[in-house]
């Protein structure tokens, strides 16, 4: 019988292919939930689902099985019961539970618990998401920096990793990573105005704000410096941090569980544009172009 343990993940280490033992297979209708000891697949988070699941195949005895989705799961060790995504009833690090990556395959499979399978991630798709996600971090920092001096009537208490007023974390309502694109929705509500944001002025000057952000992004991309994912362990629930060297502004670090680029040299450009949904909501689109 396979010993159930937290999934070891390598999706932050630029590894797209590995062999691993199957620890658990669970079923729901035509869907098979496959848990392996280790995986290169990044699962979509049930807590903050901004970064999509990786795509790819599980291969066994020459047969390829499409991974239709990849999600976070939690196994109750006392009962060997698997809960997935929104059905997970506990937080991470609760005694008696382990968190795992669940690969979802539809239809009949010819492998079983204890078999060794090959897990193969669609590298190009993952890397397009990585470019989109890292670009989103850069643009949020640039946005905070551009707004810092001219768009706050008073000083809010929260600052970002560069020391600027953290509009991004105050106002962000939703984020979504897609290939070479990060989409951030910001709410300009009463709470933010009470904190000191001059939202009417921001709406009036959005085109200028975008131009200034794009100048900053161009300067940062030109640095071609390294991006590092600092890991506090190899398991799915171990903390991970996005680090980037922004030249004279130093190395910054942001908690993040997604996949990312290795260097700013992977970009030809990163640019933003805004859409105004209402006087209470704006959307920032951060587009990256591969070098």
N, C-alpha and C positions, 0 to 999 in steps of 0.2 A: 504493500500500500504506500502510495506517495505521501511524503510529509508535506503538509500545507505550510507555506511560508510566504511572507510578503514578496511581491514581484520585484526582481532586480531589473532596473531600467537603464538603457544606454542611449535613449533618444537625445540626450544633451551632448553626446560624445561623437557625433558624426559617424555612427555605425548603423547600417541599414540592413544587415543580413547576419543572422546567427542561428545556431542550432540550440534547442532547449528541450527539456523533458516536459511532457504534459502532466500537470498536477491534478487537474480537475476538469470534468466536462459535465455541464448541466444543460437541461433542455427545457424549452418552452415553445410548444407547437412545433413549427418547422425550424426554429432557431436553436443553434447550438452555442453554448457559452463556454469558450475554451480558455483555460488558465494555464499558463506555462511558468516555469521557474524564472525565466528571464525573457525580455522582449525588447526589440528596437522600436515598437509601436508606441506613439504618444496617444493616450486616451483622452477623450473630451472630459473635462471636469464636470462633476455634478453640482459643484458649488459656484464656480465662475466659468461658465461654458463659452468663453470668448474664443478659445483656440480649438479649431475642429480636430477630430480624430484623424490620424494618419490613414492612408490607404495602402493596400498591398495584399500579399498572399501568404497562406500557410501551405507548405509543401511537404508531402510525405509519400514515400515509395513511388516517386515520379508523378504523382497527382497534385494538381494545384487547386487550392480552395480559396475563393475570394473572401477576404475579410470585409464584410459589409459595413461594420461599425466597430468601434473600439471604445470601451467605456470603463469607468472606474467601478470596481466591485469591492465588497467587504464580505469576508467569510467568518461566520461564528464557529470557532473551533470545537466547541462542546457538541454541536449538532451537525457540523460539516455542511451548514446551510449557506448558500451564496445569495447575497442581495446585491442588486445592481442599480447604479445611477440614483435616481430620486427615491428609490425604495430603501436605500441604506439608512438604517435607524440610529447609527452611532457616529461620533466624530473619530478622527484618527487617533491612534495611540491608546484606545480603550483596551484594557486587559481582556484577553480572551478572543480578540478579533484581529484579523490581518487584512490589510488592503491590497488589492491585486488589480492587474490589468486584465480585462475581459475582452477577448476577441470573439466577435459574433459572426458565425458562419451559418448560412441557410442550406438546408437539405442534408442528404446522406453523407456521412464521413466514414473513411476506412481506417481511421486511427483511433487509439484509445488511451486511457490513462496509463502512464508509464512509458509510452512511446516517445521517441525523440523526433521532433519535427523541425523543419527549417522555416524561420519567420523572415519574410522578405518585404521591406517597406518600399513604397514608391518614392524613390529618392528625390526626383524632380519636384513632385508635389510637396513633399515635406520641406524642401529648401525654399519653395515659393512662399510657404506659410512662415518659415523662419525669417525671410526677408521682410514680409509684411509685419511680423510681430516686433522685430527689432526696430523697424522704422517707426512703429507706433510709440515705442519708448522714447525715441529721439524727438519725435514731434511734440509729445506731451511736455518734455523738458523745455523745448524751444518755445512752446506756447506760454508756459509759466514765466519764462525769462522775458518775453516780449511784453506781457501784461504787467509785469512787476511794478514798474515805475509810474505808469501813466493811467492805470485803469482801476486803482483801488483808492477809495476816499480815506480809509483807515487801514491799519495793519492787522490782517488776520493772524491767528496764532500758528497756523500750520504752514510749514515750509517744505519744499522738496529737497531732493538730494544735492542740488546745487545752491540751496539757500534762498530760493525765490518763493514768493507766495504761491501756495499749491492750488491754483485754480483747478487743475486737472482732477485732483482727488476730491476736492470740494464739490465740483459740478458734474463729474462724470456719472451718467445714469446708465449707460450701456456701452459695451465695446464689442467689436467683432473683428476677428482676423480672418481674412480670405487671401487667396494667392496674390502676393505683392500689393496688398492693400490692408490698411487698418482703418476701421470706421469707429469714431468715438462720438457719442451723443451726449451733449451737455445741457443741463437744465439751469436756466438763469432765473431762478425763483426768488421768492421773498426772503428765504433764509440766506441766500448768497448775497443779496443786496444789504441785508442787515450786517453781514460780515464785512461789508465795505466795498463790494464790487459795484462799479458804475456800469451797469449792464446796458443802459441806453447808449452810452458813449461807445461801448464795445460793439454793439450792433451797427452803429453808424460808421465805425472805423474798421469793419471786418476785412475789407480789401487791403487796407494798409497793414493790418495785423498779419494777414497771410503773406504779404510781400516780405515783411520783416522776419517771419518764421522761415521762409524759404531761403533767405540770405544766410540765416544762422545754420540751417540744415546743410546748405552748400559748403559752408566753412567746416562743419564737422565731418561731412563725408570726405572732404579733401584731405583730412588727416590720415585716412587709410589705416587707422589704428586697430588693435585687436579687440575682439569681444570675447569674453570668457564667461562660461557658466560655472560658478563656484557651487560645488555640491557638498552637503554635509553628510552624505551617505549614498549608497547605491540603490536604496529601495524607493518605491513609488512615493511614499509619504515623507521621505527625508527632504528637508528644506533645500531649495535651490535659489541662486541669486544671479541676476544678469549684471555683469560688470562691463564697463566700457571706458576706455581712456579718451577723454575729451580734451586732450592737450593741456592748455594753460588752466583749464577748469578742473583738471585732475581726473582721477579714476572714480567713477560713480558706481553705485551698486543698488539694484532694485530687486526686491523679492519677486520671483517669477517662476512658474512651473512649465512654461512653454518650451518650444524649440527655437533656436536662434542661429544667426550667422556666426562665423568665426572672426570676421574682420569687416570694417567699414569699406575696405577695398572691393567687397562684393557688390557694391552699389555703383551704378553710373550716376544715379541721382535719387534724391528723396524730396518730394514736394507735397504741399498741402493745398487744399481748397475748402471753402466752407459753404454750407447750405443753411439757410435760415428757415426753419419749420414754423416758427412763431416768435413773438417777442419774449417767449419763455424758453425756447429750445433752439439750439444750433447743433449742426453736425460737422465734424472735421474729418475729411477724407485724406489719409496719408498714403500716397502712391509711391512705390519704389520701382526703379528700373534697374534690372540686372546689368552688371558691368560686363 
